[in-house]
Amino acid sequence: MDLALVALLFLAVGWAVAGAAYGQLPSVPTLVGLPLVVLAGAEAAAGLFIRHRVSAGEVGTGLHDLNPLTIARAAVLAKASAIAGAVFAGGWAGFLIYLVPQQDRLAAARSDLPGTIFGLVAGLVLVAAALWLERTCTVPPESRVDGGDRHDE
């Protein structure tokens, strides 16, 4: 819900900026969202790694274990990335809402559409990857971190 509100806020910002200053803005590169896609790929890979290590019970403070602090850092990265993805997706959506009606009138609007659409999709992909990474950052209660070998008495 919070991410939707962030996206809506930045949708309004993107639309307002495009409406007020479109003529002064540089053209939108087609691959403008590529850094977001790369980050989403890295987070998806981290999610696969963490999920594998957690399911194998390899979380703990041992030499070959995945440290719980690493999982916590990944969770923080995921939270921040989800917000950033919502900001970018909302901003590009607002820009797109401004451009679509202008494309018949302005050649620049037509040429900016592919980059704007790619930016919007890249933001959404980052949100999805970040939410998935965040979901994988859970440590089962019976892990070696909290003494899973012991039984509560």
Order of alpha helices (4+ residues) and beta strands (2+ residues): alpha-alpha-alpha-alpha
